[in-house]
Amino acid sequence: MRRLTPALALGLAALLVGTPAAAGTNTGTRNSYGTKATYAPGQNPRSYQRPPAGFTPVFTENVSRHGSRAATDGEDADLVLALRKKAEAAGALTAKGRAFGPKVQALQNAMSTVGYGDLSGRGKREIHDTAVRMQQRLPGLFQRIAGDKEKIDVVSSGQGRAVDSANLYAAALAGTDPALKPLIGPTRTDVDLLYFHKAAGGAAYRDYIANDQRLASTLKSITGQPTTHRAARDVLKKLFKGAFVDRLADDDRVAAATAVYNLYAIAPAMSDESPGGKGWGMERFISKRDAAWFGYLSDAEDFYEKGPGFAGADITYKMADVVLDDFFKKVEAKRAGTGDLGAELRFTHAEEIIPLAALMGLPGSTKGATAEQPYTYADNPWRGASAAPLGSNIQWDVFRKGDTYLVRMLYNEQETAFRTGCRPIAKGSSFYDLDELERCFGRAGSAS
């Protein structure tokens, strides 16, 4: 959700009126965490379809979001602790409010130690384990890569947590077979490819975020619903006495409750750093109902700013074509014999995974919102926790028999059909002929 402006943040801390309060942790539904949901593979590896007879793996490529991380800054915890201090001075803490402060301080200390925005212990494990599972899915491919001395290219957005994820992934692959280590190139940076929302190709998108009045008014109308104000009061009254909460302005109550929610949402990503590794217990301080509502508000913002967005408009995801184009180019080079890669590994952010999913028409990312039917959970399947959890990934595995190349897509390690209109080799199959995918995605003239 949108951050507080520095002026509002200072105002909240300065007044007896506003600064945020507590947070929750791990007993809400997965959707309530939005894109801060931690990673889990989407399918049991024993249930993957086998490639058709005679087809062997010859190439794999992915694009992955970095793993679980600390919050990108300490703003939410600072605001919450400042408001709690004022409530304590006023004798306005509830029993939960008294217990809450030490929890937030400990979480903040842990995030500061990890480094704001950096991978947590859990995030490092997520990336390592995903790499190991890739090798286990495709043992024949990696034996071939080692035997033929093919290269493994590793590329990131250049941002610290993406670079760290790339390096950890590469190291985990090398750990499965030391013969791969000399074949893995140093992690290189490609901002245009993997940080496109901030690169030259994202100029129109940035203008949309900054200046589009329909976007601004839509998000304001969603956030401004009476349910938001009810939920904000409910969150704060668990921590502070009613008279104290009532003295806060409406917008400040929402800002404070949002900070509580943000701490709730990030806490599972920091589970390894919690006392005894048992979690932070932040779910004690926000009800499931209120966490779900603020999770919906967070999802609504991501939906309109990064995902399917408004029906009939592609400003939020058109720029992701650079990544899809790179996927096709790498497979086509393998088919043409002009590439020397056995694997292409890319590491990026939610701002790239979410629009790519919408561009590709992946499950849950196919339906834009209209003025008559704005985004709600009731009528749209998009969920941040499914579209781009921490560590989320899209992978294409390529199989060859003679001159025929088949592609299987995994989305968060679950076999996933390509978009409507793309025909698999047989009904219900997860395998698609490369020529068919080129036709389906309009890559005229690319087929051999």
C-alpha positions in Angstrom: 0.0 0.0 0.0 1.1 3.6 -0.5 3.6 4.9 1.9 3.0 7.9 4.1 4.6 11.1 2.9 7.5 12.4 5.1 5.3 15.3 6.1 2.5 13.1 7.2 4.9 10.8 9.0 6.4 13.7 10.9 3.0 15.1 11.6 1.8 11.8 13.0 4.8 11.5 15.2 4.5 15.1 16.4 0.9 15.1 17.2 -0.7 13.0 19.9 -2.6 12.2 16.8 -1.1 9.8 14.6 1.6 7.3 14.0 1.0 3.7 13.5 0.6 0.9 15.8 1.0 -2.9 15.9 1.3 -5.9 13.6 0.3 -9.5 13.0 2.1 -12.6 11.8 1.2 -16.0 10.6 -2.3 -17.2 11.2 -4.2 -15.1 8.7 -5.1 -16.5 5.3 -2.3 -16.6 2.7 -4.0 -13.9 0.6 -3.9 -11.5 3.5 -0.1 -11.2 3.0 -0.4 -10.0 -0.6 2.9 -10.0 -2.5 4.7 -10.4 0.9 3.5 -14.0 1.1 6.4 -16.3 1.5 7.2 -18.9 -1.2 6.1 -22.5 -1.5 6.4 -24.6 -4.6 3.0 -25.1 -6.3 3.2 -28.8 -7.1 4.5 -32.1 -5.8 7.5 -32.9 -8.1 6.3 -36.5 -8.4 3.2 -35.4 -10.2 4.9 -33.7 -13.2 4.0 -35.0 -16.6 6.7 -36.9 -18.4 7.8 -35.6 -21.8 6.6 -37.6 -24.8 8.7 -40.6 -25.7 12.0 -39.7 -27.3 12.2 -36.1 -26.1 15.1 -35.1 -23.9 15.7 -31.8 -22.1 18.1 -29.5 -23.9 17.6 -26.1 -22.3 15.9 -24.4 -19.3 15.3 -20.7 -18.5 13.5 -18.8 -15.8 12.7 -15.4 -14.3 12.5 -15.3 -10.6 11.6 -12.7 -8.0 14.1 -12.4 -5.2 13.5 -14.4 -2.0 11.9 -13.2 1.3 13.4 -10.1 2.6 13.3 -7.5 5.4 11.1 -4.4 4.9 12.7 -1.9 2.6 12.9 0.7 5.4 12.1 1.2 9.1 9.3 3.6 8.5 6.4 1.5 9.7 8.1 0.3 12.8 9.2 3.9 13.6 5.7 5.3 13.3 4.2 2.5 15.3 6.6 2.8 18.1 6.3 6.6 18.2 2.5 6.4 18.5 2.8 3.7 21.2 5.2 5.9 23.2 2.6 8.7 23.2 -0.2 6.3 24.1 2.0 5.0 27.0 2.6 8.5 28.3 -1.2 9.1 28.1 -1.9 5.8 30.0 -3.8 4.7 26.9 -2.2 1.3 26.2 -4.3 -1.9 26.3 -2.8 -5.2 27.5 -2.0 -6.1 23.9 -0.6 -2.6 23.3 1.9 -3.2 26.2 3.0 -6.5 24.7 3.1 -5.2 21.2 5.9 -2.6 21.6 8.7 -5.1 22.4 7.6 -7.3 19.5 7.9 -4.5 17.0 11.2 -3.3 18.4 12.7 -6.8 18.2 11.4 -7.2 14.6 12.8 -3.8 13.7 16.2 -4.7 15.2 16.2 -8.0 13.3 15.4 -6.2 10.0 18.1 -3.6 10.6 20.6 -6.4 11.3 19.7 -8.3 8.1 19.7 -5.0 6.2 16.6 -3.2 5.0 15.5 -4.7 1.7 18.0 -7.5 2.0 17.3 -11.2 1.9 16.4 -12.8 5.2 17.4 -16.3 6.3 14.2 -17.6 4.9 14.7 -15.8 1.6 18.1 -17.4 1.2 16.7 -20.8 1.8 13.8 -20.2 -0.6 16.2 -19.4 -3.4 18.6 -22.2 -2.6 15.9 -24.8 -2.4 14.3 -23.6 -5.7 17.6 -24.1 -7.5 18.1 -27.6 -6.1 14.6 -28.6 -7.2 15.3 -27.3 -10.7 18.3 -29.6 -10.9 16.3 -32.5 -9.5 13.6 -32.0 -12.1 16.1 -32.0 -14.9 19.1 -34.2 -13.9 19.7 -35.2 -17.5 19.9 -31.6 -18.7 22.5 -30.6 -16.1 24.5 -33.8 -16.9 24.4 -32.8 -20.5 25.4 -29.2 -19.7 28.4 -30.4 -17.7 29.4 -33.0 -20.3 29.1 -30.6 -23.3 30.6 -27.6 -21.4 27.5 -25.4 -22.2 27.3 -22.1 -20.4 24.8 -21.1 -17.7 24.1 -17.3 -17.9 23.0 -15.5 -14.8 21.5 -12.0 -15.0 19.8 -9.7 -12.5 18.2 -6.3 -12.1 21.3 -5.0 -10.3 19.4 -4.4 -7.1 21.1 -6.0 -4.1 18.4 -8.6 -3.2 18.1 -9.7 -6.8 21.9 -9.9 -7.2 22.1 -11.9 -3.9 19.3 -14.2 -5.1 21.1 -14.8 -8.4 24.4 -15.6 -6.7 22.7 -17.9 -4.2 20.8 -19.7 -6.9 24.0 -20.2 -9.0 25.9 -21.5 -6.0 23.2 -23.9 -5.1 23.2 -25.3 -8.7 27.0 -25.7 -8.5 26.6 -27.4 -5.2 24.5 -30.1 -6.8 27.3 -30.9 -9.3 30.8 -29.3 -9.0 31.3 -29.7 -12.7 28.7 -27.0 -13.3 30.7 -24.4 -11.3 33.1 -23.3 -14.1 30.3 -23.1 -16.6 28.3 -20.6 -14.5 29.1 -17.0 -15.6 29.4 -14.2 -13.1 26.0 -12.5 -12.4 25.6 -9.7 -14.9 23.2 -6.7 -14.7 20.6 -5.8 -17.3 18.4 -3.0 -16.1 16.4 -2.7 -19.3 15.4 -6.3 -19.1 14.9 -6.9 -15.4 14.2 -3.4 -13.9 12.1 -2.2 -16.8 9.7 -0.2 -14.8 12.5 2.2 -13.9 14.4 2.0 -17.2 13.9 4.0 -20.4 11.2 1.6 -21.6 9.0 2.4 -18.6 8.7 6.1 -19.1 5.0 6.0 -20.2 4.3 3.6 -17.3 5.9 6.0 -14.8 3.8 8.8 -16.2 0.7 6.7 -15.7 1.5 6.0 -12.1 2.3 9.7 -11.4 -0.4 11.4 -13.3 -3.3 9.2 -14.4 -6.4 10.6 -12.8 -8.5 7.5 -13.3 -5.9 5.5 -11.4 -5.8 8.0 -8.6 -9.5 8.3 -8.2 -10.1 4.6 -8.4 -7.6 3.8 -5.7 -8.9 6.6 -3.5 -12.5 5.3 -3.9 -11.3 1.8 -2.9 -9.3 2.9 0.1 -11.9 5.4 1.2 -14.6 2.9 1.7 -16.3 2.8 5.2 -14.9 -0.7 5.7 -11.4 0.8 5.7 -12.2 3.2 8.5 -14.0 0.5 10.5 -11.1 -1.8 10.1 -8.6 0.9 11.1 -10.5 1.6 14.3 -10.7 -2.1 15.0 -6.9 -2.6 14.6 -6.0 0.4 16.7 -8.4 -0.3 19.5 -6.7 -3.7 20.1 -3.6 -1.6 21.1 -4.9 1.7 22.4 -7.8 2.7 24.5 -10.8 4.0 22.6 -10.6 7.7 23.7 -7.0 7.8 22.4 -8.0 6.3 19.1 -10.9 8.6 18.8 -8.6 11.6 19.0 -6.9 10.6 15.8 -8.0 12.0 12.5 -9.6 9.6 10.1 -6.7 9.6 7.7 -4.2 9.1 10.5 -6.1 6.2 11.8 -5.9 4.6 8.4 -2.2 5.4 8.1 -1.5 3.9 11.6 -3.5 0.7 10.9 -1.8 0.3 7.6 1.6 0.4 9.3 0.3 -2.3 11.7 -0.7 -4.4 8.7 2.6 -3.8 6.9 4.5 -5.2 9.9 2.1 -8.2 10.1 2.7 -8.9 6.4 6.5 -8.8 6.5 6.9 -10.8 9.7 6.7 -14.3 8.1 9.5 -13.3 5.7 11.7 -12.7 8.8 10.8 -16.0 10.5 14.3 -17.3 10.7 15.4 -14.2 12.7 12.6 -14.6 15.2 13.3 -15.9 18.7 14.0 -19.6 18.4 12.9 -19.3 14.7 9.3 -19.8 15.9 7.8 -16.7 14.3 7.0 -13.2 15.6 3.5 -13.8 16.8 2.3 -10.6 15.1 -1.0 -12.2 14.2 -2.0 -11.6 17.8 -2.3 -7.9 17.2 -4.6 -7.9 14.1 -7.7 -9.9 13.5 -8.0 -12.2 10.5 -10.9 -10.1 9.2 -8.9 -6.8 9.4 -5.7 -8.4 8.0 -7.8 -9.7 5.1 -9.2 -6.2 4.4 -5.9 -4.5 4.4 -4.5 -7.3 2.3 -7.3 -6.6 -0.2 -6.4 -2.9 -0.3 -2.7 -3.8 -0.9 -3.8 -6.2 -3.7 -6.0 -3.6 -5.3 -3.1 -1.2 -5.5 -0.9 -3.8 -7.1 -3.6 -4.9 -9.4 -4.2 -1.4 -10.8 -0.5 -0.3 -10.8 1.3 -3.5 -11.9 -1.2 -6.2 -12.9 -4.2 -6.5 -15.3 -5.4 -3.0 -14.4 -8.1 -1.4 -16.4 -9.8 -3.5 -19.1 -8.8 -2.4 -22.6 -5.5 -0.8 -21.4 -2.1 -2.4 -21.3 0.0 0.4 -19.8 0.8 -1.7 -16.7 2.2 -4.7 -18.5 3.1 -3.9 -22.1 6.7 -3.1 -21.1 7.1 -6.7 -19.9 7.4 -7.7 -23.5 11.2 -7.3 -23.2 11.3 -10.3 -20.9 8.9 -12.5 -23.0 10.9 -11.6 -26.1 14.1 -12.7 -24.3 12.5 -16.0 -23.4 11.6 -16.7 -27.0 15.0 -15.5 -28.3 16.9 -17.9 -26.0 14.8 -20.9 -27.1 15.0 -19.9 -30.8 18.8 -19.6 -30.5 19.0 -23.1 -29.0 16.9 -24.5 -31.9 18.9 -22.6 -34.5 22.2 -23.8 -33.0 23.4 -20.2 -32.6 23.4 -20.2 -28.8 25.9 -21.8 -26.5 23.7 -21.8 -23.3 22.3 -24.7 -21.4 20.4 -22.4 -19.0 19.4 -18.8 -18.7 18.6 -17.6 -15.1 17.1 -14.2 -14.5 16.4 -12.5 -11.1 14.1 -9.5 -10.6 11.2 -8.0 -8.6 7.4 -8.1 -8.2 7.3 -5.0 -10.4 8.4 -7.2 -13.3 6.8 -10.6 -12.4 3.3 -9.2 -12.0 3.1 -7.4 -15.4 4.8 -10.4 -17.1 2.1 -12.7 -15.7 -0.5 -10.3 -17.1 1.1 -10.0 -20.5 1.4 -13.8 -20.8 -2.2 -14.4 -19.5 -1.1 -16.6 -16.7 -3.8 -18.0 -14.4 -5.4 -15.3 -12.3 -3.9 -12.5 -14.4 -6.3 -12.5 -17.3 -9.1 -10.1 -16.3 -8.9 -6.3 -16.2 -11.4 -4.2 -14.2 -14.0 -1.9 -15.6 -15.7 1.2 -14.3 -18.8 -0.8 -13.8 -17.0 -3.7 -12.1 -13.9 -2.5 -10.2 -11.4 -4.9 -8.7 -12.8 -6.9 -5.8 -12.1 -10.4 -4.5 -15.7 -11.4 -5.4 -15.4 -10.9 -9.1 -11.7 -11.0 -10.0 -9.3 -14.0 -9.4 -6.1 -11.9 -9.2 -4.3 -12.3 -5.8 -0.9 -10.9 -5.0 0.0 -14.0 -2.9 -0.5 -16.2 -6.0 0.7 -13.9 -8.8 4.0 -12.8 -7.2 4.8 -14.1 -3.8 8.4 -13.6 -2.6 10.6 -16.0 -4.6 7.9 -16.4 -7.3 9.2 -17.7 -10.7 8.3 -18.5 -14.2 10.3 -21.3 -16.0 10.4 -22.8 -19.4 11.9 -26.2 -19.9 12.8 -27.2 -23.5 12.8 -30.7 -24.9 14.0 -31.9 -28.2 13.4 -34.9 -30.5 15.0 -34.5 -33.9 13.9 -31.1 -35.3 10.9 -30.8 -33.0 11.2 -28.6 -29.8 8.6 -28.8 -27.0 8.2 -26.3 -24.2 6.8 -26.8 -20.7 6.0 -23.9 -18.5 6.1 -23.9 -14.7 4.7 -21.0 -12.7 5.9 -21.1 -9.1 6.9 -24.7 -10.0 3.5 -25.7 -11.0 2.9 -27.0 -14.6 0.9 -24.2 -16.2 -0.9 -23.9 -19.5 0.0 -21.2 -21.9 -2.6 -18.5 -22.5 -5.9 -19.2 -24.2 -5.5 -19.8 -27.9 -2.2 -21.7 -27.5 -2.7 -25.4 -28.3 -0.7 -28.1 -26.4 0.4 -31.2 -28.3 -2.5 -33.1 -26.8 -5.5 -32.2 -24.7 -4.5 -31.8 -21.1 -0.8 -31.9 -22.0 1.7 -29.5 -20.4 3.9 -29.6 -23.5 3.7 -27.2 -26.4 5.4 -27.2 -29.8 7.7 -24.2 -30.1 6.2 -23.4 -33.5 2.8 -23.3 -32.0 3.9 -20.9 -29.2 5.4 -18.6 -31.8 2.2 -18.6 -33.7 0.1 -18.1 -30.6 2.2 -15.2 -29.4 2.5 -13.5 -32.8 6.2 -14.1 -33.4 5.8 -14.2 -37.2 8.9 -15.3 -39.1 10.6 -16.7 -36.0 9.9 -20.4 -36.7 12.6 -22.3 -38.4 
